[in-house]
Amino acid sequence: MPVATLLPFTATPNRKSAGPTSFRLTEKFILLLVFSAFITLCFGAIFFLPDSSKLLSGVFFHSPAVETNTRTGPDSGDSGSAGNDERVLAKIRKDHEKALLEAKDTLQKRPEELNQEIMNDKAKVAKDSMDQDGKDANNLPVVQYQRPPGATGHEPLDPETRDRRTKIKEMMKHAWDSYRRYAWGSNELRPVSKQGHSSNLFGSIKGATIVDALDTLYIMEMFEEFDAATDWVDKNLDFKVNAEVSVFEVNIRFVGGLLSAYYLSGKEVFRRKAVELGEKLLPAFKTPTGIPWALLNLKSGIGRNWPWASGGSSILAEYGTLHLEFMHLSKLSGNPEFAQKVMNIRKVLNRLDKPQGLYPNYLNPNSGQWGQHHVSVGGLGDSFYEYLLKAWLMSDKSDEEGKKMYYDALQAIETNLMRKSSSGLTYIAEWKGGLLEHKMGHLTCFAGGMIALGADGAPSDKTGHQMELAAEIARTCHESYSRTALKLGPEAFRFDGGVEAIATRQNEKYFILRPEVIETYMYMWRFTHDPKYREWGWEAVQALEQHCKVEGGYSGIRDVYASTPNHDDVQQSFYLAETLKYLYLLFSDDDHLPFDHWVFNTEAHPLPVIKKDRTDPDRPNEVE
Ligand code: DMJ
């Protein structure tokens, strides 16, 4: 607005030149008033119109965005600066509204979804930095990470269940905090003497408890602890060691733990470490048959078998418990060798005659012949059967060979090993060259859960029967707990010499925080929703709290029949990986780690089902 138009009523009409000296005092005052009103108006506009900061930057700092819009935009022309200002303001308002909507949208998302988006963005950035083969700096193929459903759960509606679930989380916190305080970086914790403990199963690899606990921390949403564990893995987990390890133990705890941590969190460090470790295990398969050695020196790649194993044999439960992890290693590394190695194990087994359709625990990796004809669904045999069934489930039910091997083996077990005690307790005995030893191990108690998990896929006339068998085994294993003084189960219990479900030998009376009985309760709960399984699980929680909890963590017990506990001073890593995880899931809703999306490895590490492309049923899924 030209200043002259402001003057008519302030200046003397006849005056030709009106210099500042010629104004009267009142005129000067009015002029000052008008001028200051104008300045106030300008500042008001700057501060009170939307996004004053942007306007300020436009006015004082020549924001290039504003300049571009006002000078070269399609609407620029003679329409005047007022039109331009309005357009700028309109754009600023629009941007604001968009940002608000986005923020609102973000606030409504669950942490899982947000994490997923961040992961996707990261994967995109990583993909952009790939070389032309689509491999990253670690020579791993690009994987579009997508978190399977149910990685975390929600509070159960029923208050009692909610409280019990919270209690399990507190137990995990006590176990973890104690390990962190007294044994950080060691394989396990000695909770009574409050120091680290290392078993020779892992050679000089360290941190078994950290890797075994990762997924339990994640599913319990203990993210601060999970991050600390991740950081340790990133900086300290080292496989370049000159040490002999158990291939089986390292696979189920370390490879399995790293794989599930990857699938739950999407963090690349876990995929990288899992593949690195898997590659270190490959030399174990360098035998004439391809049946791997039990022990392997990670540096030299030289393998051997346990000196106590019949005729230098490999052990069924060890070489037969690599399948799930190795299929995922092939998927995540793009290297088919892992899958080929485990598929070859099946080939060797399928060529052999099986006594009464049973799989002996010992197999010589040089000759490809069975060692002693000992058969067990507990120690030395157990997870081989579990992995046949789970290989089929994890392949989205496309691995027909695994399925057939499982149901045939189960039939042979039922016929030859399963018996009923005189008071009606079903148990699974051990078979030694055709003779039965009427003993059932704590380890064997996992079979209740396995049989329940497989019942649905059994030939239709067998589903109900298999569910009954599973329930009977769960009951027998519960009896083995309730017949002790401390209400925790012995390592093995017998059905001979007038006893049922009771340990009779001193060296079978210990309890080392094992998970198998609780594992079976968890599966039985999921499939039947019979409240007794939660009650039985809760009994175990109370016993653990009363007899195993010590100031420095949780300890195993030397004799469950003694009236006061004698602690063995070891907090096993599987207590955090399995026992506490299965307890937590027992008191969670079914959509937490749902079975149609996840399969648990034998150390309770959840691995995703590798889904088939349903739009093209003839197309094999990624593991075939
Ligand atoms: C775990 O390491 C695994 O469950 C394995 O299959 C058997 N033994 C322990 C727990 O008891």
Residues whose N, C-alpha, C, O or C-beta is under 5 A from the ligand:
A	BS01	DMJ	S383 R514 P515 F574 T602 E603
